[in-house]
Protein backbone atom coordinates (compact mmCIF):
# COMPACT_ATOMS: atom_id res chain seq x y z
CA UNK A 1 0.00 0.00 0.00
CA UNK A 2 1.29 3.47 -0.92
CA UNK A 3 1.55 5.38 2.39
CA UNK A 4 1.73 8.83 0.80
CA UNK A 5 -1.51 10.73 0.28
CA UNK A 6 -2.00 11.82 -3.31
CA UNK A 7 -4.21 14.56 -4.72
CA UNK A 8 -7.28 12.33 -5.01
CA UNK A 9 -6.82 11.20 -1.36
CA UNK A 10 -6.97 14.81 -0.17
CA UNK A 11 -10.02 15.48 -2.35
CA UNK A 12 -11.75 12.48 -0.75
CA UNK A 13 -10.87 13.70 2.77
CA UNK A 14 -12.08 17.22 1.97
CA UNK A 15 -15.43 15.88 0.79
CA UNK A 16 -15.84 13.62 3.82
CA UNK A 17 -14.91 16.26 6.39
CA UNK A 18 -16.92 19.00 4.66
CA UNK A 19 -19.96 16.73 4.85
CA UNK A 20 -19.19 15.86 8.48
CA UNK A 21 -18.86 19.54 9.48
CA UNK A 22 -22.08 20.42 7.67
CA UNK A 23 -24.04 17.69 9.44
CA UNK A 24 -22.41 18.65 12.73
CA UNK A 25 -23.40 22.28 12.29
CA UNK A 26 -27.01 21.25 11.70
CA UNK A 27 -26.91 19.12 14.84
CA UNK A 28 -25.38 21.97 16.90
CA UNK A 29 -28.02 24.38 15.61
CA UNK A 30 -30.85 22.05 16.57
CA UNK A 31 -29.37 21.63 20.06
CA UNK A 32 -28.79 25.37 20.50
CA UNK A 33 -25.00 25.24 20.98
CA UNK A 34 -23.06 28.48 21.44
CA UNK A 35 -21.12 30.13 18.60
CA UNK A 36 -17.79 29.49 20.35
CA UNK A 37 -18.49 25.76 20.14
CA UNK A 38 -18.79 26.00 16.36
CA UNK A 39 -15.52 27.93 16.18
CA UNK A 40 -13.57 25.55 18.44
CA UNK A 41 -15.10 22.09 18.04
CA UNK A 42 -15.22 21.58 14.28
CA UNK A 43 -11.71 22.87 13.40
CA UNK A 44 -10.26 20.93 16.35
CA UNK A 45 -12.04 17.69 15.45
CA UNK A 46 -11.09 18.00 11.79
CA UNK A 47 -7.43 18.77 12.59
CA UNK A 48 -7.13 15.91 15.08
CA UNK A 49 -8.91 13.48 12.73
CA UNK A 50 -6.55 14.28 9.87
CA UNK A 51 -3.60 13.99 12.28
CA UNK A 52 -4.75 10.52 13.33
CA UNK A 53 -5.15 9.44 9.71
CA UNK A 54 -1.73 10.76 8.68
CA UNK A 55 0.08 9.19 11.65
CA UNK A 56 -1.77 5.91 11.16
CA UNK A 57 -1.11 5.62 7.40
CA UNK A 58 2.37 7.16 7.18
CA UNK A 59 3.91 5.99 10.46
CA UNK A 60 2.12 3.19 12.30
CA UNK A 61 1.30 1.01 9.27
CA UNK A 62 4.80 1.24 7.68
CA UNK A 63 6.63 0.77 10.98
CA UNK A 64 4.68 -2.00 12.65
CA UNK A 65 2.95 -3.82 9.77
CA UNK A 66 5.26 -3.44 6.75
CA UNK A 67 8.74 -3.36 8.34
CA UNK A 68 8.41 -5.21 11.66
CA UNK A 69 5.23 -7.21 11.04
CA UNK A 70 4.52 -6.84 14.76
CA UNK A 71 0.74 -6.95 15.16
CA UNK A 72 0.86 -6.49 18.93
CA UNK A 73 2.75 -3.19 18.68
CA UNK A 74 0.48 -2.15 15.82
CA UNK A 75 -2.58 -2.68 18.02
CA UNK A 76 -1.07 -0.94 21.09
CA UNK A 77 0.21 2.06 19.12
CA UNK A 78 -3.13 2.47 17.34
CA UNK A 79 -4.96 2.27 20.66
CA UNK A 80 -2.73 4.91 22.25
CA UNK A 81 -3.00 7.24 19.27
CA UNK A 82 -6.78 7.08 19.24
CA UNK A 83 -7.08 7.46 23.01
CA UNK A 84 -4.74 10.47 23.29
CA UNK A 85 -6.07 12.48 20.36
CA UNK A 86 -9.68 11.51 21.06
CA UNK A 87 -9.25 12.71 24.65
CA UNK A 88 -7.72 16.00 23.44
CA UNK A 89 -10.78 16.54 21.27
CA UNK A 90 -13.02 15.93 24.27
CA UNK A 91 -11.04 18.41 26.37
CA UNK A 92 -11.35 21.07 23.65
CA UNK A 93 -15.10 20.40 23.58
CA UNK A 94 -15.36 20.84 27.36
CA UNK A 95 -13.60 24.21 27.27
CA UNK A 96 -15.74 25.47 24.37
CA UNK A 97 -18.86 24.46 26.35
CA UNK A 98 -17.60 26.37 29.40
CA UNK A 99 -16.68 23.33 31.50
CA UNK A 100 -13.39 22.73 33.29
CA UNK A 101 -11.43 19.57 33.94
CA UNK A 102 -12.26 19.51 37.65
CA UNK A 103 -15.65 18.05 36.87
CA UNK A 104 -14.07 14.85 35.54
CA UNK A 105 -14.66 12.24 38.23
CA UNK A 106 -13.25 9.12 36.61
CA UNK A 107 -10.10 9.50 34.51
CA UNK A 108 -10.28 5.93 33.17
CA UNK A 109 -13.85 6.40 31.94
CA UNK A 110 -12.88 9.73 30.41
CA UNK A 111 -9.97 8.14 28.52
CA UNK A 112 -12.28 5.37 27.36
CA UNK A 113 -14.68 8.03 26.13
CA UNK A 114 -11.79 9.66 24.27
CA UNK A 115 -11.05 6.36 22.55
CA UNK A 116 -14.68 5.97 21.48
CA UNK A 117 -14.74 9.58 20.35
CA UNK A 118 -11.63 9.13 18.17
CA UNK A 119 -13.01 5.94 16.64
CA UNK A 120 -16.21 7.81 15.81
CA UNK A 121 -14.19 10.70 14.34
CA UNK A 122 -11.95 8.74 11.97
CA UNK A 123 -13.60 5.36 11.32
CA UNK A 124 -15.55 6.47 8.25
CA UNK A 125 -12.89 8.65 6.51
CA UNK A 126 -10.05 6.28 7.40
CA UNK A 127 -12.06 3.29 6.18
CA UNK A 128 -12.82 4.98 2.86
CA UNK A 129 -9.19 6.02 2.46
CA UNK A 130 -7.84 2.54 3.22
CA UNK A 131 -10.27 0.94 0.77
CA UNK A 132 -9.22 3.46 -1.89
CA UNK A 133 -5.52 2.88 -1.23
CA UNK A 134 -6.03 -0.90 -1.29
CA UNK A 135 -7.71 -0.88 -4.71
CA UNK A 136 -5.16 1.55 -6.07
CA UNK A 137 -2.44 -0.81 -4.86
CA UNK A 138 -4.21 -3.74 -6.51
CA UNK A 139 -4.41 -1.80 -9.77
CA UNK A 140 -0.69 -1.05 -9.63
CA UNK A 141 -0.01 -4.72 -8.90
CA UNK A 142 -2.12 -5.80 -11.87
CA UNK A 143 -0.35 -3.33 -14.17
CA UNK A 144 3.05 -4.44 -12.86
CA UNK A 145 2.21 -8.11 -13.39
CA UNK A 146 0.90 -7.33 -16.87
CA UNK A 147 4.11 -5.50 -17.77
CA UNK A 148 6.19 -8.32 -16.32
CA UNK A 149 4.16 -10.82 -18.32
CA UNK A 150 4.69 -8.81 -21.52
CA UNK A 151 8.42 -8.60 -20.85
CA UNK A 152 8.65 -12.34 -20.22
CA UNK A 153 6.73 -13.07 -23.41
CA UNK A 154 9.02 -10.81 -25.44
CA UNK A 155 12.04 -12.55 -23.93
CA UNK A 156 10.64 -15.97 -24.78
CA UNK A 157 9.73 -14.83 -28.30
CA UNK A 158 13.30 -13.65 -28.85
CA UNK A 159 14.79 -17.07 -28.16
CA UNK A 160 15.12 -18.13 -31.81
CA UNK A 161 17.83 -20.61 -32.76
CA UNK A 162 20.95 -18.47 -33.41
CA UNK A 163 22.09 -20.94 -36.08
CA UNK A 164 18.89 -20.46 -38.10
CA UNK A 165 20.19 -17.64 -40.31
CA UNK A 166 23.67 -19.16 -40.63
CA UNK A 167 22.36 -22.55 -41.82
CA UNK A 168 19.97 -21.00 -44.32
CA UNK A 169 22.63 -18.71 -45.77
CA UNK A 170 24.86 -21.76 -46.28
CA UNK A 171 22.04 -23.56 -48.08
CA UNK A 172 21.35 -20.49 -50.22
CA UNK A 173 25.03 -20.21 -51.10
CA UNK A 174 25.14 -23.82 -52.32
CA UNK A 175 21.98 -23.34 -54.41
CA UNK A 176 23.21 -20.25 -56.23
CA UNK A 177 25.64 -22.30 -58.32
CA UNK A 178 23.74 -25.58 -58.55
CA UNK A 179 20.16 -24.38 -59.00
CA UNK A 180 19.76 -20.60 -59.51
CA UNK A 181 15.97 -20.79 -59.96
CA UNK A 182 15.49 -22.65 -56.71
CA UNK A 183 17.97 -20.31 -55.03
CA UNK A 184 15.75 -17.40 -56.05
CA UNK A 185 12.66 -19.07 -54.60
CA UNK A 186 14.59 -20.01 -51.47
CA UNK A 187 15.66 -16.41 -51.05
CA UNK A 188 12.06 -15.20 -51.51
CA UNK A 189 10.74 -17.67 -48.92
CA UNK A 190 13.51 -16.74 -46.49
CA UNK A 191 12.64 -13.06 -46.97
CA UNK A 192 8.96 -13.78 -46.24
CA UNK A 193 9.94 -15.62 -43.06
CA UNK A 194 12.08 -12.78 -41.76
CA UNK A 195 9.46 -10.21 -42.71
CA UNK A 196 6.93 -12.19 -40.72
CA UNK A 197 9.29 -12.49 -37.75
CA UNK A 198 9.88 -8.73 -37.75
CA UNK A 199 6.18 -7.88 -38.13
CA UNK A 200 5.13 -10.20 -35.29
CA UNK A 201 8.07 -9.69 -32.91
CA UNK A 202 5.84 -7.98 -30.28
CA UNK A 203 2.72 -10.09 -30.84
CA UNK A 204 1.75 -12.53 -28.10
CA UNK A 205 -0.64 -14.51 -30.29
CA UNK A 206 -1.24 -14.63 -34.04
CA UNK A 207 -3.99 -15.80 -36.37
CA UNK A 208 -3.68 -19.49 -37.06
CA UNK A 209 -4.04 -18.84 -40.80
CA UNK A 210 -0.95 -16.59 -40.80
CA UNK A 211 1.01 -19.06 -38.69
CA UNK A 212 0.19 -21.78 -41.21
CA UNK A 213 1.37 -19.58 -44.10
CA UNK A 214 4.59 -19.03 -42.19
CA UNK A 215 4.84 -22.81 -41.60
CA UNK A 216 4.54 -23.54 -45.32
CA UNK A 217 7.48 -21.25 -46.06
CA UNK A 218 9.44 -22.74 -43.20
CA UNK A 219 8.74 -26.27 -44.42
CA UNK A 220 10.01 -25.26 -47.87
CA UNK A 221 13.34 -24.26 -46.32
CA UNK A 222 13.56 -27.56 -44.44
CA UNK A 223 12.74 -29.63 -47.52
CA UNK A 224 15.23 -27.72 -49.63
CA UNK A 225 17.98 -28.04 -47.07
CA UNK A 226 17.43 -31.72 -46.18
CA UNK A 227 16.00 -32.96 -49.48
CA UNK A 228 13.71 -35.96 -48.83
CA UNK A 229 14.68 -36.52 -45.19
CA UNK A 230 11.42 -35.03 -43.94
CA UNK A 231 7.86 -35.21 -45.22
CA UNK A 232 5.26 -32.75 -43.92
CA UNK A 233 1.46 -32.80 -44.23
CA UNK A 234 -0.98 -30.17 -42.98
CA UNK A 235 -4.59 -31.29 -42.40
CA UNK A 236 -7.17 -28.59 -41.69
CA UNK A 237 -10.39 -30.24 -40.50
CA UNK A 238 -12.16 -27.01 -39.54
CA UNK A 239 -12.58 -23.39 -40.54
CA UNK A 240 -9.51 -21.70 -39.04
CA UNK A 241 -10.88 -18.15 -39.09
CA UNK A 242 -10.80 -16.32 -35.74
CA UNK A 243 -8.50 -18.91 -34.21
CA UNK A 244 -5.13 -18.08 -32.68
CA UNK A 245 -2.00 -19.71 -31.32
CA UNK A 246 1.13 -18.24 -29.71
CA UNK A 247 3.25 -16.49 -32.31
CA UNK A 248 5.99 -18.80 -33.58
CA UNK A 249 4.43 -21.91 -32.02
CA UNK A 250 4.50 -23.96 -35.24
CA UNK A 251 8.09 -22.92 -35.88
CA UNK A 252 9.04 -24.28 -32.45
CA UNK A 253 7.28 -27.58 -33.21
CA UNK A 254 8.97 -27.96 -36.60
CA UNK A 255 12.38 -27.07 -35.18
CA UNK A 256 11.89 -29.76 -32.54
CA UNK A 257 11.19 -32.40 -35.21
CA UNK A 258 14.33 -31.57 -37.19
CA UNK A 259 16.52 -31.22 -34.12
CA UNK A 260 15.64 -34.60 -32.57
CA UNK A 261 15.08 -36.82 -35.61
CA UNK A 262 17.34 -37.82 -38.51
CA UNK A 263 16.34 -39.82 -41.56
CA UNK A 264 17.74 -43.35 -41.77
CA UNK A 265 17.95 -45.73 -44.75
CA UNK A 266 16.23 -43.15 -46.96
CA UNK A 267 13.09 -43.40 -44.79
CA UNK A 268 11.77 -39.88 -44.26
CA UNK A 269 10.57 -38.56 -40.92
CA UNK A 270 6.86 -38.18 -41.51
CA UNK A 271 5.23 -35.22 -39.77
CA UNK A 272 1.54 -34.36 -39.77
CA UNK A 273 -0.05 -31.18 -38.48
CA UNK A 274 -3.73 -31.77 -37.72
CA UNK A 275 -6.09 -28.96 -36.70
CA UNK A 276 -9.43 -29.48 -34.98
CA UNK A 277 -11.71 -27.24 -32.92
CA UNK A 278 -9.62 -27.29 -29.75
CA UNK A 279 -6.12 -28.39 -30.67
CA UNK A 280 -3.30 -28.15 -33.16
CA UNK A 281 -1.67 -31.56 -33.10
CA UNK A 282 1.79 -32.29 -34.49
CA UNK A 283 2.65 -35.96 -34.89
CA UNK A 284 5.98 -37.22 -36.20
CA UNK A 285 7.65 -40.59 -36.59
CA UNK A 286 10.83 -41.11 -34.62
CA UNK A 287 14.23 -42.17 -35.88
CA UNK A 288 16.17 -44.89 -34.08
CA UNK A 289 18.82 -42.38 -33.11
CA UNK A 290 16.31 -40.18 -31.32
CA UNK A 291 17.13 -39.47 -27.70
CA UNK A 292 15.55 -41.76 -25.12
CA UNK A 293 15.81 -39.09 -22.44
CA UNK A 294 12.72 -37.27 -21.28
CA UNK A 295 13.97 -34.03 -22.75
CA UNK A 296 11.93 -32.36 -25.44
CA UNK A 297 14.30 -29.49 -26.19
CA UNK A 298 14.34 -25.82 -25.30
CA UNK A 299 11.80 -25.02 -28.03
CA UNK A 300 8.99 -26.97 -26.38
CA UNK A 301 10.00 -25.83 -22.91
CA UNK A 302 9.83 -22.29 -24.24
CA UNK A 303 6.37 -22.97 -25.64
CA UNK A 304 5.22 -24.47 -22.33
CA UNK A 305 6.36 -21.33 -20.51
CA UNK A 306 4.54 -19.05 -22.95
CA UNK A 307 1.27 -20.95 -22.54
CA UNK A 308 1.54 -20.54 -18.76
CA UNK A 309 1.69 -16.79 -19.29
CA UNK A 310 -1.00 -16.62 -21.97
CA UNK A 311 -3.62 -19.10 -20.85
CA UNK A 312 -4.74 -21.54 -18.18
CA UNK A 313 -4.49 -24.29 -20.80
CA UNK A 314 -1.35 -26.39 -21.16
CA UNK A 315 0.30 -28.16 -24.04
CA UNK A 316 0.30 -31.96 -23.99
CA UNK A 317 3.33 -34.04 -25.00
CA UNK A 318 3.17 -37.77 -25.73
CA UNK A 319 6.56 -39.40 -26.27
CA UNK A 320 5.90 -42.93 -27.56
CA UNK A 321 8.11 -45.68 -28.96
CA UNK A 322 7.42 -45.06 -32.64
CA UNK A 323 6.02 -41.57 -32.70
CA UNK A 324 6.01 -38.25 -30.92
CA UNK A 325 2.93 -36.05 -30.44
CA UNK A 326 2.45 -32.49 -29.25
CA UNK A 327 -1.02 -31.03 -28.61
CA UNK A 328 -1.17 -27.23 -28.34
CA UNK A 329 -4.47 -25.53 -27.44
CA UNK A 330 -6.09 -23.28 -29.99
CA UNK A 331 -7.11 -19.88 -28.66
CA UNK A 332 -10.39 -18.43 -29.90
CA UNK A 333 -11.69 -14.86 -29.73
CA UNK A 334 -14.30 -15.87 -27.13
CA UNK A 335 -11.47 -16.52 -24.66
Buried (B, 14 or more C-beta within 10 A) or exposed (E): BEBEBEEEBEEBBEEBBEEBBEEBBEEBEEEEBEEEBBEBBBEBBBBBBBBBBEBBBEEBBEBBBEEEEEEEBBEEBBEEBBBBBBBBBBBBBBBBEEEEEEEBEEEEEBBBBBBBBBBEBBEEBBEBBBEBBEEBEEEEEEEEEEEEBEEBBEEBBEBBBEEBEEEBEEBBEEBEEEEEEBBEEBBEBBEBBEEBBEEBEEBBBBBBBBBBEBBEBBBBBBBBBBEEBBBBEBEBEEEBEEBBBBBBBBBBBBBBBBBBBBBEEEEBBBBBBBBEEEBBBBBBBBBEEBEEEEEBBBBBBBBBBBBBBBEEBEBEBEBEEEBBBBBBBBBEEEE
